[in-house]
Amino acid sequence: MESLVHRYRNIVVLLLVICAQIALLAWQVRSDADVPMVRVWAVSAVAPVASAIESARNGTTGFFSNYFDLKNAREQSRQLKTEVDRLRIEDQLLRNELASAQRAEALAGFQTRSPSKMIGARVIGATPGEGTRSVFIDRGASSGVERGMAVVTPDGIVGKVIAVFPFNSQVLSVTDPGFAAGVESQKNHVHGILKGLGNGSARVDNVPTGQKVEVGEMFFTSGEDRVFPEGLPVGKVTGVREGGSFQDITVDPTGAESAPEEVLVVVNPVNQAIPEEAPPPDTPVFLAPAVKSDDEAAAPGGPQTPADKLMDRYKKIGDAQKHVFGVGLPGSLPPNFNLKVPGVNAPALPAASLPQKSPAVPGAQAKPPAPKPPAARTEPAKPPATPPQP
């Protein structure tokens, strides 16, 4: 039997498969299934192998895809970082240009509303020495800048010109120990002298102990130094301490706080009124009044400051001695300012004792009185001639 089965094993297997297929077909017809059993067997046998092959293919493809994508992502990240850096630089440049435009607008508005004649300048450098605090500006003698002119901004005074070159000038900062300027407080109109401390701040000297100065009060230029016109902001009081004879007043200069890059050089200073109240914070307020017309500027007016009064007094004393200021003639002597001139530094003469004069014409000199004609000379009468005696 075993030899028979072994001999006809292929036919036996085929018969078994056919019988199994017939049985399965019968069961499929009975169960009303639409999918053939052969397909079910084939799909069930092939699906795991196909799934494994597909997983291996997807893993391999994904690995290389991710590798190349990561390499491209690194390059894109490097490009994006370069672009972000470039945009940051452009943003900073635009911010600087906007700040420069705003400063230029503030300077232009301040220059338009100020009665003083000013020219704009740019700070191009600072002195390297530690003993002095000064900066260089790009305006010099070719632009009309002279030694001793004031340098200001809308926020406050910056300094004064101490050296003039053909195309540049050196400006002594308000915080330098060698700087000095006449100042006046806003509320109580206390006068003093502003001096730098060299550490970014300044003090006000020569203020007696009895005068009232409050912390937070503003100081303005008084015009007594004949460098800074009256009415420009100087700084805010940060400390007041009583001393023996004078007070110790510390001031924080508002012009030095802003570290200006653009400044104004005062070519022709004109005094202006000190405001009664401080402007509200963060509000651009120009302290100078409107510019006067030529007719108003030409109207006669008396001296405005004590320094102007002193100069007017010296000029009248010089005019009384027929001295011409500004012209140095060889051998000429300076005027005697101790000379007593009636109406100037001496009591005026009464009106009855003054000689009657014709109306004075401005600029005309008094004519000397015309010389009187000489009186006719009369010769004495000659005695009659006596006849000769015989």
QUIRABEL-V658245 format. One line per field, one symbol per residue. phi: phi as a letter, one per 30 degrees, with the letter a starting at -180 (. if undefined). psi: psi as a letter, one per 40 degrees, with the letter a starting at -180 (. if undefined). burial: 1 if it has 16 or more other ideal C-beta (glycine too) atoms within 10 Angstrom, else 0. Layout:
phi: ???
psi: ???
burial: ???
This chain:
phi: .ddddddcdddddddddddddddddddddddhddddddddddddddeddddddddddddddddddddddddddddddddddddddddddddddddddddddddddddddddddddddbbdbcdclbdddddbbbbcccbbddcjdbdjddbbbedldclbdcabcebbbccdddcddddaadbbdddchdcabdbdcicjbbbccicedddcbcdjdccbdciddhccddjddclcdcabbdbdcbdcccbcddddddhdccbbcddbdbdbddddbddddhbdbcddddddddddddddbddcbeddddddddddddddchccdibcdeidcddcddddceicbbedddddddddbdedceiccddddddddddddcdddddddddddd
psi: dddddddfddddddddddddddddddddddefidhiddddddddddddddddddddddddddddddddddddddddddddddddddddddddddddddddddddddddddddeheihiiiihheiiheieeihiihifhaddeehiheiihiiddaidaihehhideiihhhideideiiihihiddefhiahhiieefeaiihifhideihhiheiiiiieeeefdhiiehidihhehhhiacdiihhhhhhddddegidhihhhdgihiiihidiiiiifhhhheiiihiiddddeiiiiididddddddddddddddefhhiehgiheiiiiheehhhheceiiiiiddehihiihihheiihhiihiiiiihhhiihiiihhiii.
burial: 000000000000000000000000000000000000000000000000000000000000000000000000000000000000000000000000000000100110011001110101101000100001111110110010100011111111111111010001111111110011111111000111111101001111001000001000111111111011111111111001000000101111111100010011111011110100000000000011000000000000000010110000010011010010000000000010000010010000000000000000000000000000000000000000000000
